[in-house]
Amino acid sequence: MLTTAQSVSCRGELNDSSASHSKAGRKASNNCQRVSAKKSYGKRVPSVTSLKYRSQQNGERAAVKISASSATGPSSITSNSGSFPSDIQFYQNGVSDRPTEFKSRYGKNEARKGADVLVECLEREGVEHLFAYPGGASMEIHQALTRSNTIENILCRHEQGEIFAAEGYAKCTGKVGVCIATSGPGATNLVTGLADAMLDSVPLVAITGQVPLPLIGTDGFQETPIVEISRQITKHNYLVTNFEDLPRIMREAFYLANSGRPGPVLVDVPKDIQQTVGVPNFDVNMRLQGYLSRLPPVAPPLVKLQQVIRTIEASQKPVLYVGGGCLEASPELKEFVELTGIPVCQTLMGLGTYPLNDDEHALGMLGMHGTVYGNYSIDKADLLLAFGVRFDDRVTGKLEKFATRARIVHVDIDPAEINKNKEAYLGIPADTKGTLGGLNSLIKKEEVKFDFSEWRDELKGVRQEFPMEYKHEEQLIVPQHAIELLDKLTNGNAIISTGVGQHQMFAAQWYKFTEPRNWLTSGGLGTMGFGLPAALGAAVARKDRVVVDIDGDGSFVMNIQELATLHAHDIPVKVMILNNQHLGMVVQWEDRFYKANRAHTYLGSENEYHVTYNEEDIFPDFVKAAESFRVPAKRVVRKCDLEAAIQEMLDTPGPYLLDVMVPHQEHVLPMIPGGGGFEQIITKGDGHDFVPEDKP
């Protein structure tokens, strides 16, 4: 029988504060897995568990002890960098709703169930909305939720839908998203969402019910070892084995999720712990000394900031390359651009951190489907200021050909990312908000002046030669036009979510985001089915904004059941499906690299709509499907009807679905082939240029 609360963690910032190349990082991660795997389900473990991780730089070992006791420790947590108050009210680079004062529904010494303790922990963290689907091992938690006066549960119709909704909630607010599932299949249905949140650095707390402690390891009904399963795709996870540990574990879970580099934390709570009756102690210390000692500073030392400024002064063609790590640093980034005049490229995850409608400085998205002028700027730059990015392969293409002329200044909250894929001239493990704020203050204090107008003029010339453009059709609706119209009718102020595929890239290219956290997409994992539930979560969190899911027919059908959630909770998500009856992005790759041979990428029925243009041949009929969920819907097939149809969608109260029929021959351009370099960029052509070869 297990005798202690167990936890496992394998994340860059949990290791020593410096990191070397990717092989070392993988080696460190693998070592952590081997050590932790010994604590398998059903085996006895010591009363105090020490988890050790290997430094990614020099192989030193550092231990973090997770005690089974809930007794209150010292009045402060001490780390190498100073003393942290035991009641930590801040999240280093995230957003918290944790109330400064809290009044419990229970008396100070009143006993209650573990499930009620867990719900009170959520209340104490300021949780107002969560996404939970009940089952046998989580029923106690749901019963406790009905006794809460402050938390609303949004009942999604699938556990994958609920965790994507929690992601959407977190992405559009910066707060921790919360979801709850039962054991067994309920827990495993969260796995894709955990991996998605891990790769996109989304603050998330996922709570799972588990079979009672005596049944763990017996292959009991609906038992899955979710801690073991999720170990490599969570920032940290816990199996709760003591009632007394619940307040501390939940506090740690929220802090871990939204400090340092954000990520998902899983808390697995056996049913007998939920049913245990006792008096909780909420006045407990977090036991994260090792983690806290490794957190990079909010701002780097003055000498580092001075080095950055001197490096900029020595450059002639600097470029800012900013990503999701700058979402909280948008005001500081804008001021930095104003002070320096340096042009800005944004990653898929960073769209909106700098206004895309600033044609003087904004170069749009870079990477595989980025602008020509944005990718040109990286190729010709002599200085690359990489803030909150990880040099992903969809950005860099062939690493050896990426930014070959540039010195690289890399600032990231996760030390493991620095030098992992691309060697930095100056690597700074620190928060981007504090770093940019420090640079701005120093520039103003020292009255440093920069003039990169000649470089910006060069980039304007490239923009004029290779503008973002597409072929307009007289009658057919091309997806780029549909998104441009949506941008126009919403004044660029809507929150946009997407699935994954061509529609995702078209939305990234043609919707002009002017502020952060209005763009919700699955970047690192590329998860189809993300758009609708993510939009659902965003609409719950930000009732002041129009929320539109721009989706593809392939992605949308994967979580179509969440239309029921929209109706049941009257959540005003607008769904605009760009319906080409195909897996559009795979078709594009078939055209370009597989001689247009169709390999299971047609999603329609026997009579192809794009051949007959008979609306009865459209399959599936999303309008009828939406109406069966009591969601108003309409289809539009002609360009002349599109603007009015989008306006009707936006004006209709509550949820709405608009099915927009588009040709499957459209290609997302520009395009740098996977593993290629800037010199291979493709700017012309579509599916009409590629004819399948006759089969023997």
C-alpha positions in Angstrom: 0.0 0.0 0.0 1.2 3.5 -0.8 2.0 5.6 2.3 2.9 9.0 0.9 1.8 11.6 -1.6 4.0 10.9 -4.6 5.0 13.4 -7.2 7.0 13.3 -10.4 8.3 16.2 -12.4 10.5 16.5 -15.5 10.6 20.0 -16.9 13.5 22.2 -17.9 13.2 24.8 -15.1 13.0 22.0 -12.5 16.6 21.2 -13.3 19.7 23.4 -12.7 19.4 26.9 -14.0 21.6 26.4 -17.0 21.3 24.0 -19.9 23.3 22.8 -22.9 22.2 21.2 -26.1 19.2 19.1 -26.9 20.9 15.7 -26.5 21.8 16.6 -22.9 18.3 17.8 -22.3 16.8 14.5 -23.5 19.3 12.6 -21.4 18.3 14.5 -18.3 14.7 13.9 -19.0 15.2 10.2 -19.6 17.1 9.8 -16.4 14.3 11.4 -14.5 11.9 9.0 -16.1 14.0 6.0 -15.0 14.3 7.2 -11.4 10.6 8.0 -11.1 9.4 4.8 -12.8 10.6 2.8 -9.8 7.7 4.2 -7.8 5.1 2.2 -9.7 1.5 1.6 -8.7 0.9 -0.9 -6.0 4.4 -1.0 -4.6 5.4 0.2 -1.2 7.5 3.4 -1.0 9.2 5.2 1.8 7.3 7.7 3.9 9.5 10.4 2.5 10.1 10.4 -1.3 13.1 12.0 -2.7 13.0 12.6 -6.4 16.3 13.4 -8.1 17.0 15.0 -11.4 20.2 15.3 -13.3 21.5 18.7 -14.2 21.4 19.2 -18.0 24.8 20.9 -17.9 27.1 18.9 -15.7 25.3 15.8 -14.4 25.1 17.1 -10.8 22.2 15.7 -8.8 19.7 17.8 -6.8 16.9 16.4 -4.6 13.5 17.7 -3.9 11.8 16.1 -0.9 8.1 15.7 -0.8 7.1 14.9 2.8 4.1 12.8 3.7 3.5 15.0 6.7 1.1 18.0 6.6 2.6 19.7 9.6 3.3 23.4 9.1 7.0 23.9 8.4 9.1 27.1 8.7 7.5 30.5 8.2 9.4 30.9 4.9 10.8 28.8 2.1 14.4 29.6 1.6 16.2 29.1 -1.8 19.6 29.9 -3.1 18.3 33.3 -4.3 16.6 34.4 -1.1 13.6 33.8 1.1 10.1 33.3 -0.2 7.1 34.0 2.0 5.2 30.8 3.0 1.9 32.3 1.7 3.2 33.1 -1.8 0.6 35.4 -3.4 2.3 35.8 -6.8 2.8 33.8 -9.9 6.1 34.7 -11.4 5.1 35.4 -15.0 1.4 34.4 -15.0 -1.9 35.7 -13.8 -3.7 34.6 -10.5 -7.1 35.2 -9.1 -6.2 33.9 -5.7 -8.1 36.1 -3.2 -6.1 37.9 -0.5 -8.9 37.1 1.9 -11.0 34.0 2.0 -14.1 33.1 4.1 -14.7 29.4 4.3 -18.2 27.9 4.2 -17.1 25.6 7.1 -16.2 26.3 10.7 -12.5 26.3 11.5 -12.5 22.9 13.2 -15.5 21.5 11.2 -14.8 18.1 9.6 -15.7 17.5 6.0 -15.0 15.1 3.2 -11.8 15.1 1.2 -13.8 16.1 -1.9 -15.0 19.2 -0.1 -11.5 20.0 0.9 -10.4 19.8 -2.7 -13.2 22.1 -3.9 -12.4 24.6 -1.1 -8.8 24.5 -2.4 -10.1 25.5 -5.8 -12.2 28.3 -4.2 -9.1 29.5 -2.4 -7.3 29.7 -5.7 -10.0 32.0 -7.1 -11.4 29.4 -9.5 -14.8 30.5 -10.8 -15.2 28.2 -13.8 -14.0 24.7 -14.5 -14.7 21.9 -17.0 -15.6 18.5 -15.5 -17.3 15.3 -16.6 -18.5 13.0 -13.9 -17.9 9.3 -13.4 -17.7 6.7 -10.7 -14.3 7.7 -9.3 -15.0 11.5 -9.4 -18.7 11.5 -8.2 -17.6 12.7 -4.7 -15.9 15.8 -6.3 -19.0 16.6 -8.3 -21.2 16.3 -5.3 -18.9 18.7 -3.5 -19.0 21.1 -6.4 -22.8 21.4 -6.0 -22.2 22.7 -2.5 -19.9 25.5 -3.8 -21.4 29.0 -4.1 -18.7 30.4 -6.3 -17.6 27.7 -8.8 -19.6 27.0 -12.0 -19.0 23.7 -13.8 -19.3 23.7 -17.6 -20.4 20.2 -18.6 -18.6 19.4 -21.8 -19.7 16.3 -23.6 -16.3 14.6 -23.8 -13.2 14.7 -21.6 -11.0 15.8 -24.5 -13.5 18.7 -25.1 -13.2 19.7 -21.4 -9.4 19.8 -21.3 -9.3 21.8 -24.6 -11.9 24.2 -23.1 -9.7 24.6 -20.0 -6.8 25.3 -22.4 -8.8 27.9 -24.2 -9.8 29.5 -20.9 -6.1 29.6 -19.9 -4.8 30.8 -23.2 -7.1 33.8 -23.4 -6.7 34.9 -19.8 -3.2 33.7 -18.6 -5.0 32.1 -15.6 -4.8 28.5 -14.7 -7.5 26.4 -16.5 -9.0 23.6 -14.5 -10.6 20.3 -15.7 -11.8 17.2 -13.8 -12.3 13.7 -15.1 -13.0 10.3 -13.7 -10.5 7.4 -13.6 -9.8 5.0 -16.4 -11.1 6.1 -19.8 -12.0 9.5 -18.4 -8.4 10.1 -17.4 -6.9 8.7 -20.6 -9.2 11.0 -22.6 -7.3 13.9 -21.1 -3.9 12.7 -22.4 -3.9 14.5 -25.7 -4.9 17.8 -24.0 -2.1 17.3 -21.4 0.5 16.8 -24.2 -1.0 19.8 -26.1 -0.7 22.1 -23.0 2.8 20.8 -22.3 4.1 21.7 -25.8 2.3 25.1 -25.8 3.2 26.0 -22.2 -0.4 26.4 -21.0 -1.1 26.7 -17.3 -3.5 23.9 -16.5 -4.5 21.8 -13.5 -6.1 18.5 -14.4 -7.7 16.6 -11.6 -8.6 12.9 -12.0 -10.5 10.5 -9.8 -8.8 7.2 -9.1 -9.8 3.9 -7.7 -9.5 3.5 -3.9 -5.9 3.1 -2.6 -6.3 -0.7 -1.8 -7.3 -1.4 -5.4 -4.4 0.4 -7.0 -2.3 -2.1 -8.9 -5.0 -4.8 -9.0 -6.4 -3.9 -12.4 -9.6 -2.8 -10.8 -12.6 -1.5 -12.8 -11.7 1.7 -14.6 -8.2 1.7 -13.1 -5.4 3.3 -15.3 -2.0 4.4 -13.9 -2.6 8.0 -15.1 0.4 9.3 -13.2 2.7 6.9 -15.0 0.9 7.5 -18.4 1.1 11.3 -18.1 4.7 11.6 -16.6 6.4 12.8 -19.8 3.6 15.2 -20.8 3.1 17.1 -17.6 5.2 19.6 -15.9 4.5 17.9 -12.6 2.0 15.3 -11.3 0.8 13.9 -8.0 -0.9 10.8 -6.6 -2.6 11.9 -3.4 -2.4 9.2 -0.7 -3.1 11.2 2.4 -6.1 13.4 3.3 -3.8 15.8 5.1 -1.8 16.4 1.9 -4.6 17.8 -0.2 -4.3 21.5 0.7 -0.5 21.6 0.2 -0.7 19.6 -3.1 -3.4 21.7 -4.6 -1.5 24.9 -3.7 1.6 23.5 -5.2 -0.2 22.4 -8.3 -1.5 25.9 -9.1 1.8 27.5 -8.3 3.7 25.1 -10.5 1.2 25.4 -13.4 1.6 29.2 -13.7 5.1 30.0 -12.5 8.4 29.7 -14.5 7.5 28.2 -17.8 3.8 27.4 -17.5 2.5 23.9 -18.0 0.0 21.3 -17.1 -0.1 19.7 -13.6 -2.1 16.5 -12.9 -3.5 15.6 -9.5 -4.8 12.0 -9.2 -7.1 11.6 -6.2 -8.3 8.1 -5.1 -11.9 7.8 -4.2 -11.2 6.8 -0.6 -9.2 10.0 -0.1 -12.2 11.9 -1.5 -14.5 10.2 1.0 -12.2 10.5 4.0 -13.7 12.8 6.7 -11.3 15.1 8.6 -10.4 18.7 9.5 -8.0 20.1 6.9 -5.1 22.5 7.6 -4.9 25.1 4.9 -2.1 27.0 6.6 0.6 24.8 5.2 3.8 25.6 3.4 4.6 24.6 -0.2 7.5 22.2 -0.3 9.2 23.4 -3.5 12.6 24.5 -2.3 14.4 22.8 -5.2 12.0 24.2 -7.8 12.1 27.7 -6.3 15.9 27.7 -6.2 16.0 27.0 -9.9 13.5 29.6 -11.1 15.3 32.2 -13.3 15.1 35.8 -12.1 12.3 38.1 -13.1 14.9 40.3 -14.7 18.5 39.6 -15.6 21.4 41.4 -14.0 22.3 44.9 -15.2 25.4 43.7 -16.9 23.4 41.4 -19.1 21.1 44.2 -20.1 24.0 46.4 -20.9 25.5 43.6 -23.1 22.2 43.4 -25.0 22.2 47.1 -25.7 25.8 47.1 -26.8 25.1 44.2 -29.1 22.2 46.1 -30.7 24.4 49.2 -31.1 26.9 47.1 -33.0 24.3 45.8 -35.4 22.9 47.1 -38.7 20.1 44.6 -39.4 18.5 43.5 -36.1 15.3 41.6 -36.0 13.0 40.7 -33.1 11.8 37.1 -33.1 9.1 36.8 -30.5 6.8 34.0 -29.4 4.4 32.7 -26.8 6.8 33.6 -24.0 6.0 37.3 -24.7 2.3 37.1 -24.2 2.5 38.9 -20.9 5.2 41.2 -22.1 3.3 42.9 -24.9 3.3 46.5 -23.4 7.1 46.2 -22.8 7.6 44.9 -26.3 5.7 47.8 -27.9 7.8 50.3 -26.0 11.0 48.5 -26.9 10.1 48.7 -30.6 9.2 52.3 -30.2 12.6 53.0 -28.6 14.7 51.0 -31.0 12.8 50.9 -34.3 13.7 47.2 -34.6 11.3 45.2 -36.9 9.3 42.3 -35.4 8.6 38.8 -36.6 6.1 36.7 -34.6 5.7 32.9 -34.3 2.4 31.1 -34.6 2.1 31.1 -30.8 3.1 34.7 -30.4 0.6 36.4 -32.8 -0.7 39.5 -31.3 2.1 40.2 -28.9 2.9 43.1 -31.3 0.1 44.6 -33.4 0.1 43.1 -36.9 -1.4 46.2 -38.4 1.8 48.2 -37.8 3.2 48.0 -41.3 6.3 50.0 -40.3 7.6 47.4 -37.9 5.4 44.3 -38.0 6.7 41.7 -40.4 3.9 39.2 -39.7 4.4 35.5 -39.0 7.7 33.8 -39.8 8.4 30.1 -40.5 6.9 27.5 -42.9 3.9 29.6 -43.8 5.2 33.0 -42.8 5.6 36.1 -44.9 8.4 36.3 -47.5 9.6 39.6 -46.0 9.5 38.1 -42.5 11.6 35.1 -43.4 13.8 37.4 -45.5 14.5 39.5 -42.5 15.7 36.5 -40.5 17.9 35.3 -43.4 19.6 38.7 -43.8 19.7 39.8 -40.1 23.0 40.3 -38.4 21.3 40.2 -34.9 18.4 38.1 -33.9 16.7 39.1 -30.6 14.9 35.9 -29.8 12.4 36.5 -26.9 10.2 33.8 -25.5 10.8 31.3 -28.3 12.2 27.8 -28.7 13.5 27.7 -32.3 10.8 25.2 -33.4 11.4 23.3 -36.6 8.3 24.8 -38.2 10.0 28.2 -37.7 13.6 27.4 -38.5 13.3 24.8 -41.2 16.8 23.4 -41.6 18.6 24.6 -38.6 21.9 25.0 -40.4 20.4 27.5 -42.8 18.4 29.5 -40.2 19.8 33.0 -39.3 23.2 32.1 -40.5 24.5 35.7 -40.5 23.1 36.7 -37.1 24.4 36.8 -33.6 21.6 35.4 -31.4 20.4 36.9 -28.1 18.1 34.3 -26.6 15.9 35.3 -23.6 13.6 32.6 -22.2 12.2 31.7 -18.8 13.2 28.0 -19.4 17.0 27.6 -19.3 16.6 24.2 -21.1 15.6 26.0 -24.3 18.7 28.2 -24.5 21.3 26.6 -26.8 19.0 23.5 -27.2 18.4 23.9 -31.0 20.5 27.0 -31.9 23.6 28.3 -30.2 23.2 31.7 -28.6 25.8 34.4 -28.7 24.2 35.7 -25.5 21.8 33.4 -23.6 19.7 34.9 -20.8 17.4 32.7 -18.7 14.9 35.2 -17.4 11.3 36.4 -17.8 10.8 38.3 -21.0 8.5 40.9 -19.3 11.2 41.8 -16.8 14.0 41.7 -19.4 12.2 44.0 -21.9 11.2 46.3 -19.1 14.8 46.5 -17.8 16.1 47.2 -21.4 13.5 50.0 -21.8 14.5 51.6 -18.6 18.2 51.4 -19.4 17.8 52.8 -22.9 15.9 55.8 -21.5 18.3 56.2 -18.7 21.4 56.2 -20.9 19.5 58.1 -23.7 20.6 55.6 -26.3 19.5 56.4 -29.8 19.1 53.9 -32.7 18.5 54.4 -36.4 17.6 51.3 -38.4 15.5 53.2 -41.0 17.7 51.9 -43.9 17.1 48.3 -42.8 13.4 48.9 -42.5 13.4 50.5 -46.0 15.1 47.4 -47.4 12.4 45.2 -45.8 9.6 47.5 -47.3 11.1 46.9 -50.7 10.8 43.1 -50.2 7.3 43.5 -48.9 6.3 45.4 -52.1 7.9 42.8 -54.3 6.4 39.8 -52.4 3.2 41.1 -50.7 0.7 38.8 -49.0 -1.8 38.2 -51.8 -4.2 35.6 -53.2 -6.2 35.0 -56.3 -9.7 36.4 -56.1 -12.6 34.4 -57.6 -15.7 35.9 -59.0 -18.2 33.4 -57.6 -16.4 30.9 -55.4 -15.4 31.8 -51.9 -11.7 31.4 -51.2 -10.8 31.0 -47.5 -8.4 34.0 -47.4 -11.3 36.2 -48.5 -13.6 34.8 -45.8 -11.1 35.5 -43.1 -10.4 39.0 -44.4 -14.1 39.8 -44.2 -14.3 38.4 -40.7 -11.4 40.6 -39.7 -13.1 43.6 -41.2 -16.5 43.0 -39.6 -15.0 42.4 -36.2 -12.5 45.2 -36.4 -9.7 42.7 -35.6 -11.0 42.5 -32.0 -12.5 39.0 -31.9 -11.0 36.1 -30.1 -10.2 33.5 -32.7 -9.7 29.8 -32.2 -8.9 27.2 -34.8 -8.5 23.5 -35.4 -5.4 22.4 -37.3 -4.8 22.5 -41.0 -5.0 25.0 -43.9 -7.8 27.0 -42.2 -5.4 27.4 -39.2 -2.7 28.9 -41.3 -5.0 31.0 -43.4 -6.4 32.5 -40.1 -2.8 33.1 -38.9 -2.0 34.9 -42.1 -5.1 37.0 -42.8 -6.6 37.9 -39.4 -4.7 41.0 -38.1 -4.3 40.5 -34.4 -3.6 43.7 -32.5 -3.3 42.4 -29.0 -2.2 39.2 -27.2 -4.4 36.3 -26.0 -6.9 36.7 -28.8 -5.4 33.8 -30.8 -6.1 30.3 -29.6 -4.5 27.4 -31.6 -2.7 24.2 -31.1 0.8 24.9 -32.1 3.3 22.4 -30.9 1.1 19.3 -31.0 -1.1 20.3 -33.9 -4.3 18.8 -32.5 -7.3 18.6 -34.8 -10.5 19.1 -32.9 -9.0 21.9 -30.7 -11.0 24.8 -32.1 -14.6 24.4 -30.9 -13.9 23.4 -27.3 -11.1 26.1 -27.0 -13.5 28.7 -28.2 -16.0 27.4 -25.7 -13.6 28.0 -22.8 -12.6 31.4 -24.1 -16.3 32.5 -24.3 -16.8 31.4 -20.7 -13.8 33.4 -19.6 -14.2 36.6 -21.7 -17.8 37.5 -22.1 -16.9 40.9 -23.3 -15.5 39.6 -26.6 -16.9 38.0 -29.7 -15.4 34.5 -29.9 -15.1 32.8 -33.3 -14.0 29.3 -34.1 -12.5 29.3 -37.6 -12.5 25.6 -38.3 -12.0 23.0 -41.1 -14.6 20.3 -41.8 -12.0 17.6 -40.8 -11.1 19.3 -37.5 -14.6 20.4 -36.5 -16.1 16.9 -36.7 -13.6 15.6 -34.2 -15.3 17.4 -31.3 -18.6 18.3 -32.9 -20.4 17.0 -29.7 -19.5 20.3 -28.0 -22.3 22.0 -29.9 -24.4 20.4 -27.2 -22.4 22.3 -24.5 -22.9 25.6 -26.4 -26.7 25.1 -26.4 -27.0 23.8 -22.9 -25.0 26.6 -21.3 -26.0 29.2 -23.9 -22.4 30.0 -24.8 -22.2 32.5 -27.7 -19.5 30.9 -29.7 -19.6 31.6 -33.5 -18.3 28.8 -35.7 -17.2 29.5 -39.2 -16.3 26.3 -41.0 -14.1 26.6 -44.1 -15.5 23.5 -45.7 -13.5 22.0 -48.6 -14.6 18.4 -48.1 -11.0 17.3 -47.7 -8.1 17.2 -45.3 -6.8 20.4 -47.0 -3.3 20.6 -45.7 -2.5 17.0 -46.4 -4.0 17.5 -49.9 -1.6 20.4 -50.4 1.4 18.2 -49.5 0.0 15.5 -51.8 -0.1 18.0 -54.6 3.4 19.4 -53.9 5.3 16.2 -52.9 3.3 13.1 -53.9 2.3 13.9 -57.5 -1.3 14.8 -56.4 -2.0 11.2 -55.4 -5.0 11.2 -53.1 -4.4 8.9 -50.1 -7.6 8.9 -48.0 -7.8 12.7 -47.8 -11.3 13.1 -49.3 -13.9 13.4 -46.5 -17.1 13.7 -48.6 -19.6 11.1 -49.8 -19.8 9.3 -53.2 -20.8 12.3 -55.2 -18.2 15.0 -54.8 -19.7 18.5 -54.3 -16.7 20.2 -56.0 -17.6 18.2 -59.2 -21.4 18.5 -59.1 -21.9 21.7 -57.2 -25.1 20.2 -55.9 -25.6 21.2 -52.3 -27.3 17.9 -51.6 -23.9 16.2 -52.2 -22.2 18.2 -49.3 -21.3 15.6 -46.6 -21.8 15.8 -43.7 -24.5 18.3 -43.6 -23.2 20.6 -40.8 -26.3 22.8 -40.9 -28.6 19.9 -40.1 -26.1 18.6 -37.5 -26.0 22.0 -35.8 -29.8 22.3 -35.8 -30.1 18.9 -34.2 -28.0 20.4 -31.3 -30.4 23.4 -31.4 -27.7 25.7 -32.6 -28.8 28.1 -35.4 -26.9 27.5 -38.7 -26.6 28.5 -42.3 -24.6 27.6 -45.4 -23.1 30.0 -47.9 -21.7 28.9 -51.3 -21.5 32.2 -53.3 -19.0 35.0 -52.7 -21.7 37.7 -53.1 -23.6 36.3 -50.1 -20.7 35.9 -47.8 -20.5 39.3 -46.1 -24.1 39.3 -45.2 -23.9 35.8 -43.9 -21.0 36.6 -41.6 -22.7 39.7 -40.3 -25.8 37.6 -39.6 -23.7 35.1 -37.7 -22.2 37.9 -35.6 -25.5 39.6 -34.9 -27.4 36.4 -33.9 -27.5 36.1 -30.1 -26.0 32.9 -28.6 -24.1 30.2 -30.6 -24.2 30.0 -34.4 -22.7 27.9 -37.1 -21.8 29.2 -40.6 -20.8 26.6 -43.1 -18.7 28.3 -45.8 -18.0 26.2 -48.9 -14.5 26.7 -50.3 -12.5 25.0 -53.0 -10.0 22.3 -52.0 -7.5 23.4 -54.6 -6.3 26.4 -52.6 -2.8 26.2 -51.2 -1.4 28.0 -48.1 1.4 30.2 -49.5 4.1 31.2 -48.9 5.5 27.8 -48.0 9.0 26.7 -47.1 9.1 22.9 -47.5 9.7 20.9 -44.3 13.4 20.8 -43.5 14.1 23.4 -46.2 15.7 26.9 -46.1 14.5 30.4 -47.1 15.9 30.0 -50.6 13.4 27.2 -51.2 10.3 29.3 -50.4 7.3 28.7 -52.6 5.1 31.7 -53.5 3.0 30.6 -56.5 0.6 27.9 -57.6 -2.3 25.9 -56.3 -4.0 22.5 -56.7 -5.0 23.3 -60.3 -1.3 23.1 -61.3 -1.0 19.5 -60.1 -2.7 16.6 -62.0 -2.7 13.1 -60.6 -0.8 10.5 -62.6 -2.8 7.8 -64.3 -2.7 4.6 -62.2 -1.8 1.4 -64.0 
